[in-house]
Amino acid sequence: MSVSIVKGKNFTRRFETGANTLLSAGTPVKMGTNVVVALATGDPEIRTDQFVGITSNASTDTATVAGFVDVIVIIPGETVLRAPATTPANLAAGILGDSVTFDVTTGVYTVDEDEGDDPDVHGLLIVGYDATNGTVDFQVKPEAMNIGSPDATAE
């Protein structure tokens, strides 16, 4: 299972990717230098990353030529996303409201409910979970999208 949108407002926009990026559908992306790039473990971070959304298709880039990818752009405070938990056995009411990030160490995007709550740094806000299916519902905080941040600058 990749990252998916559960509910809320969003829209789709085409973005350029760099050469040899090879994004698959369901990949969470942020702005790089004039292109979208996949998030890494520990992303998104507040006032550091510019989370954009989730890819809706595979990117068209090759090893030597930049391409494009369609991204479902989320609306902070409106869009709820879902992804597997890093450790499904940890899913309990105590994680609700925690600010966390993604973990990609296994090659699969998971919401790292293990890392502990850090609202000043971590850009994902846990709003629900399904212990039976091992998934976490979350929203991306506006400050991790360069929206609503007082020190944000447009590029």
FIKOLKOL-163697 format. One line per 5 residues: number of its first residue (from 1); for each residue x, y, z of N, C-alpha, C. Coordinates in steps of 0.05 Angstrom, whole numbers, always signed. Example, Ala and Ser with C-alpha at 12.3 -4.5 7.8 and 13.67 -1.06 7.14 Angstrom:
<rs>
1	+264 -114 +156 +246 -90 +156 +264 -66 +156  +257 -45 +142 +273 -21 +143 +258 +1 +157;
</rs>
This chain:
<rs>
1	+17 -24 +0 +0 +0 +0 +18 +25 +0  +11 +43 -17 +26 +69 -17 +9 +89 -2  +18 +114 -2 +3 +135 +11 -21 +141 -6  -44 +145 +6 -69 +151 -8 -84 +173 +5  -103 +185 -10 -120 +206 +1 -146 +193 +10;
6	-154 +199 +34 -178 +187 +46 -202 +206 +41  -199 +231 +46 -221 +250 +43 -210 +279 +43  -227 +297 +35 -219 +325 +35 -214 +337 +8  -209 +362 +8 -204 +377 -17 -176 +372 -28  -173 +372 -54 -148 +369 -68 -151 +376 -97;
11	-130 +379 -112 -131 +383 -140 -106 +371 -153  -107 +366 -179 -84 +353 -192 -70 +374 -210  -44 +373 -209 -27 +391 -225 -3 +375 -235  +7 +382 -259 +30 +369 -270 +55 +384 -262  +75 +369 -253 +101 +380 -245 +124 +367 -260;
16	+145 +382 -263 +169 +370 -276 +185 +354 -255  +197 +333 -265 +215 +316 -248 +243 +318 -260  +262 +312 -244 +289 +311 -254 +295 +286 -269  +316 +285 -284 +324 +260 -298 +330 +239 -277  +323 +214 -283 +329 +191 -266 +315 +193 -239;
21	+292 +206 -238 +276 +208 -213 +259 +183 -209  +245 +175 -230 +229 +151 -230 +210 +148 -206  +191 +166 -205 +171 +166 -184 +148 +147 -192  +138 +132 -173 +115 +114 -178 +90 +127 -167  +67 +117 -175 +42 +128 -165 +40 +123 -135;
26	+30 +143 -120 +27 +141 -91 +51 +150 -76  +70 +163 -89 +94 +173 -76 +90 +201 -65  +95 +206 -39 +93 +233 -29 +117 +249 -39  +111 +274 -49 +132 +290 -60 +133 +318 -48  +157 +330 -50 +161 +358 -41 +176 +372 -63;
31	+177 +399 -61 +192 +414 -81 +222 +411 -76  +236 +406 -98 +265 +407 -98 +273 +433 -111  +294 +433 -127 +302 +457 -142 +287 +457 -169  +264 +470 -170 +247 +472 -193 +235 +446 -203  +237 +425 -187 +224 +399 -194 +213 +387 -168;
36	+195 +367 -171 +186 +352 -148 +205 +328 -144  +209 +322 -118 +226 +299 -111 +211 +283 -89  +218 +258 -87 +206 +241 -66 +215 +249 -39  +198 +246 -19 +206 +252 +8 +224 +229 +18  +241 +236 +37 +259 +217 +49 +250 +210 +78;
41	+263 +191 +90 +258 +185 +118 +263 +211 +134  +244 +217 +152 +246 +241 +168 +233 +266 +156  +222 +263 +132 +207 +285 +119 +177 +281 +124  +161 +301 +122 +168 +329 +119 +174 +343 +145  +191 +363 +144 +198 +378 +167 +187 +407 +164;
46	+179 +417 +187 +167 +444 +187 +188 +465 +180  +180 +484 +163 +197 +506 +154 +222 +497 +140  +224 +472 +132 +246 +462 +117 +237 +451 +90  +216 +434 +91 +206 +421 +66 +181 +436 +56  +177 +433 +30 +153 +444 +18 +137 +420 +6;
51	+123 +406 +24 +107 +383 +16 +87 +392 -5  +84 +376 -27 +65 +384 -48 +41 +365 -48  +45 +339 -49 +23 +321 -50 +32 +292 -56  +14 +277 -69 +19 +249 -75 +17 +245 -105  +36 +231 -117 +36 +227 -146 +12 +209 -153;
56	-1 +216 -175 -24 +200 -184 -17 +181 -207  +7 +183 -217 +16 +165 -238 +47 +163 -236  +59 +146 -253 +88 +144 -253 +99 +167 -269  +123 +176 -262 +136 +198 -276 +146 +188 -303  +150 +208 -321 +158 +201 -349 +187 +205 -354;
61	+203 +211 -333 +231 +216 -337 +246 +190 -344  +269 +193 -356 +287 +171 -362 +313 +175 -348  +333 +158 -352 +358 +161 -339 +373 +186 -347  +366 +197 -370 +381 +221 -380 +363 +245 -386  +337 +242 -386 +319 +263 -393 +298 +268 -371;
66	+295 +294 -364 +275 +301 -344 +247 +295 -355  +228 +291 -337 +201 +284 -346 +180 +299 -330  +157 +288 -329 +134 +301 -315 +119 +279 -298  +105 +289 -278 +88 +272 -263 +64 +288 -253  +40 +275 -252 +16 +288 -242 +16 +284 -212;
71	+11 +306 -197 +11 +305 -168 -17 +314 -158  -28 +298 -140 -52 +306 -126 -43 +325 -104  -48 +350 -107 -39 +371 -88 -60 +372 -65  -50 +370 -41 -69 +369 -18 -73 +397 -8  -95 +401 +7 -101 +426 +20 -98 +422 +50;
76	-80 +437 +62 -75 +433 +91 -101 +439 +107  -106 +423 +127 -129 +426 +144 -154 +414 +131  -153 +406 +106 -176 +395 +92 -172 +366 +84  -148 +360 +73 -142 +333 +62 -132 +315 +84  -144 +291 +85 -134 +270 +103 -122 +248 +86;
81	-98 +239 +93 -84 +218 +78 -81 +193 +96  -74 +171 +83 -71 +146 +97 -47 +131 +87  -32 +119 +106 -8 +103 +99 -5 +82 +120  +11 +61 +114 +16 +41 +135 +32 +53 +158  +28 +42 +182 +44 +50 +205 +71 +36 +203;
86	+92 +49 +214 +118 +36 +215 +117 +11 +232  +104 +13 +255 +100 -10 +273 +71 -12 +281  +55 -28 +266 +26 -29 +271 +19 -37 +299  +35 -52 +313 +29 -60 +341 +28 -36 +360  +40 -13 +351 +40 +11 +368 +15 +28 +365;
91	-3 +20 +348 -26 +37 +343 -45 +36 +367  -48 +59 +380 -65 +62 +403 -73 +91 +406  -93 +97 +422 -104 +124 +424 -82 +145 +432  -61 +136 +444 -40 +155 +453 -25 +168 +430  -27 +158 +406 -13 +171 +383 -30 +193 +370;
96	-56 +194 +376 -73 +214 +364 -63 +242 +371  -60 +259 +351 -50 +286 +355 -20 +289 +355  -6 +266 +352 +24 +267 +351 +33 +279 +324  +55 +293 +325 +67 +304 +300 +91 +286 +294  +91 +274 +271 +112 +254 +263 +120 +259 +234;
101	+136 +240 +223 +145 +242 +195 +143 +214 +182  +151 +213 +157 +151 +188 +142 +177 +172 +148  +175 +146 +145 +198 +128 +146 +198 +113 +119  +220 +112 +106 +222 +98 +80 +245 +77 +80  +255 +70 +104 +278 +52 +106 +273 +25 +93;
106	+249 +16 +92 +243 -11 +80 +236 -8 +50  +236 +17 +40 +229 +21 +12 +199 +27 +9  +184 +25 +31 +155 +31 +31 +151 +55 +49  +134 +74 +40 +128 +97 +57 +110 +88 +80  +119 +93 +105 +103 +88 +128 +103 +113 +145;
111	+82 +116 +161 +81 +139 +180 +94 +129 +206  +115 +143 +214 +132 +133 +236 +121 +143 +263  +102 +128 +272 +90 +134 +299 +109 +128 +321  +131 +114 +315 +151 +106 +335 +169 +130 +344  +172 +150 +326 +193 +170 +331 +186 +190 +353;
116	+162 +191 +361 +154 +209 +383 +145 +236 +372  +129 +249 +388 +116 +274 +381 +135 +297 +382  +138 +312 +360 +154 +336 +360 +140 +357 +343  +120 +372 +354 +104 +390 +339 +119 +413 +327  +143 +419 +336 +158 +442 +325 +175 +434 +301;
121	+177 +408 +296 +195 +399 +274 +180 +381 +254  +164 +362 +264 +152 +342 +247 +126 +352 +234  +124 +346 +208 +103 +358 +192 +77 +342 +187  +76 +317 +198 +51 +301 +195 +36 +301 +222  +10 +305 +221 -6 +305 +245 -25 +281 +245;
126	-22 +262 +263 -38 +238 +264 -66 +245 +273  -86 +239 +257 -114 +245 +263 -132 +220 +267  -120 +196 +261 -135 +172 +264 -117 +148 +258  -128 +124 +264 -113 +99 +257 -132 +76 +256  -124 +55 +243 -139 +30 +241 -120 +8 +250;
131	-122 -1 +275 -104 -21 +286 -107 -48 +271  -131 -54 +262 -136 -79 +248 -120 -80 +222  -120 -58 +207 -106 -58 +181 -78 -46 +183  -71 -36 +206 -44 -25 +210 -38 +1 +195  -59 +18 +193 -56 +43 +178 -60 +67 +196;
136	-49 +90 +187 -50 +115 +202 -63 +135 +183  -82 +151 +193 -94 +173 +179 -80 +199 +189  -73 +217 +171 -58 +240 +179 -64 +264 +161  -56 +287 +170 -57 +311 +154 -29 +323 +154  -23 +338 +133 +3 +352 +131 -1 +379 +143;
141	+16 +387 +161 +14 +413 +174 +21 +435 +154  +7 +457 +155 +12 +479 +136 +41 +488 +136  +54 +488 +159 +82 +497 +161 +102 +479 +146  +93 +454 +140 +110 +435 +125 +104 +438 +95  +86 +456 +88 +79 +460 +60 +87 +488 +51;
146	+101 +503 +68 +108 +530 +63 +83 +547 +59  +62 +539 +74 +37 +554 +74 +31 +561 +103  +25 +585 +108 +19 +593 +136 +44 +596 +153  +67 +595 +141 +92 +599 +156 +100 +628 +154  +104 +642 +176 +110 +671 +175 +137 +677 +162;
151	+155 +657 +161 +180 +662 +148 +183 +649 +121  +160 +641 +110 +160 +628 +83 +166 +648 +61  +181 +639 +42 +186 +656 +19 +179 +640 -6  +168 +654 -25 +160 +641 -51 +185 +640 -69  +186 +618 -84 +209 +616 -104 +199 +623 -131;
</rs>
